């Protein structure tokens, strides 16, 4: 009996395709969605600390104020903004707009730029309000 699966062509994988902005943004959208689960755990940790007592709450606030804590919070802010903008892009596609190749490529590039700019803006405003 002949092996019929032996001569079947293989499906192309990521090594075959040239990365394009819409493809990269799709991948990053999924990664930021997963990162938001981690961020939700951070928020829950902060809320639990607030309800546990002043000492533990102060320790969590101290940790979030360290360099590592700030980097985690900035990363979480970027993931939240980037995922939100990607969701708005998908919503636009759901209603039938933005399918033109050149427009969707520009939108993908704008997504990454806007997410970085908005993250910086949020943190600058937060520091201005804090002082």
C-alpha positions as CSV (number, residue, x, y, z in Angstrom):
1,X,0.0,0.0,0.0
2,X,1.4,3.4,-1.0
3,X,1.9,6.2,1.5
4,X,-0.4,8.9,0.1
5,X,0.8,11.6,2.6
6,X,4.4,11.4,1.6
7,X,4.0,13.3,-1.7
8,X,1.8,16.1,-0.3
9,X,3.2,19.6,-0.4
10,X,4.0,21.2,2.9
11,X,2.2,24.3,4.0
12,X,4.5,27.4,4.0
13,X,5.5,28.6,7.5
14,X,6.9,31.8,8.9
15,X,10.3,31.2,7.3
16,X,8.8,31.4,3.9
17,X,6.8,34.7,4.2
18,X,8.5,38.1,4.1
19,X,7.3,40.0,7.3
20,X,5.1,42.9,6.4
21,X,3.8,45.5,8.8
22,X,0.2,44.1,9.0
23,X,1.6,40.7,9.8
24,X,3.9,42.0,12.5
25,X,1.1,44.0,14.0
26,X,-1.1,41.0,14.1
27,X,1.5,39.0,16.0
28,X,2.3,41.9,18.4
29,X,-1.5,42.4,19.0
30,X,-1.7,38.7,20.1
31,X,1.4,39.2,22.3
32,X,0.1,42.3,23.9
33,X,-3.2,40.6,24.6
34,X,-1.3,37.9,26.5
35,X,0.8,40.5,28.3
36,X,-2.4,42.2,29.5
37,X,-3.2,39.1,31.6
38,X,0.1,39.7,33.4
39,X,-0.9,43.3,33.9
40,X,-4.2,42.3,35.3
41,X,-2.4,40.3,37.9
42,X,-0.4,43.4,38.8
43,X,-3.5,45.4,39.3
44,X,-5.0,42.6,41.4
45,X,-1.8,42.4,43.5
46,X,-2.0,46.2,44.1
47,X,-5.6,46.0,45.1
48,X,-5.0,43.1,47.4
49,X,-2.1,45.0,49.0
50,X,-4.4,48.0,49.5
51,X,-6.9,45.9,51.3
52,X,-4.4,44.0,53.3
53,X,-2.8,46.8,55.2
54,X,-0.6,49.9,55.1
55,X,2.7,48.1,55.4
56,X,2.2,45.7,52.5
57,X,0.6,48.4,50.4
58,X,3.7,50.6,51.0
59,X,6.0,47.7,50.0
60,X,4.1,47.2,46.7
61,X,4.2,50.9,46.0
62,X,7.9,50.9,46.8
63,X,8.5,48.0,44.4
64,X,6.5,49.7,41.6
65,X,8.6,52.8,42.1
66,X,11.9,50.9,41.5
67,X,13.5,50.9,38.1
68,X,12.2,47.3,37.5
69,X,8.7,48.2,38.7
70,X,8.6,51.3,36.5
71,X,9.8,49.3,33.4
72,X,7.1,46.8,34.1
73,X,4.5,49.5,34.4
74,X,5.6,51.3,31.3
75,X,5.6,48.0,29.4
76,X,2.1,47.3,30.7
77,X,0.9,50.8,29.7
78,X,2.4,50.3,26.2
79,X,0.8,46.9,25.8
80,X,-2.6,48.3,26.9
81,X,-2.4,51.3,24.5
82,X,-1.1,49.2,21.6
83,X,-3.7,46.5,22.1
84,X,-6.5,49.1,22.3
85,X,-5.3,50.7,19.0
86,X,-5.1,47.3,17.4
87,X,-8.6,46.6,18.5
88,X,-9.8,49.9,17.0
89,X,-8.1,48.9,13.8
90,X,-9.9,45.5,13.8
91,X,-13.2,47.3,14.6
92,X,-12.6,49.4,11.5
93,X,-12.1,46.3,9.5
94,X,-15.2,44.7,11.0
95,X,-17.3,47.5,9.6
96,X,-15.7,47.2,6.2
97,X,-13.1,50.0,6.0
98,X,-9.4,50.0,5.6
99,X,-8.8,46.9,3.4
100,X,-6.7,48.7,0.8
101,X,-3.2,47.3,1.0
102,X,-1.4,50.6,1.2
103,X,-3.9,52.0,3.7
104,X,-3.7,49.0,6.0
105,X,0.1,49.1,5.8
106,X,0.1,52.8,6.8
107,X,-2.4,52.0,9.6
108,X,-0.1,49.3,10.9
109,X,2.8,51.6,11.0
110,X,0.7,54.3,12.6
111,X,-0.4,51.8,15.3
112,X,3.2,51.3,16.5
113,X,4.1,55.0,16.4
114,X,0.9,56.1,18.1
115,X,1.2,53.5,20.8
116,X,4.7,54.6,21.7
117,X,3.8,58.3,21.5
118,X,0.6,57.9,23.7
119,X,2.6,55.8,26.2
120,X,5.2,58.5,26.5
121,X,2.4,61.2,26.8
122,X,0.6,59.3,29.5
123,X,3.8,58.9,31.6
124,X,4.8,62.6,31.1
125,X,1.3,63.7,32.2
126,X,1.5,61.4,35.2
127,X,4.8,62.8,36.3
128,X,3.6,66.4,35.8
129,X,0.4,65.7,37.9
130,X,2.5,63.8,40.5
131,X,4.8,66.7,41.2
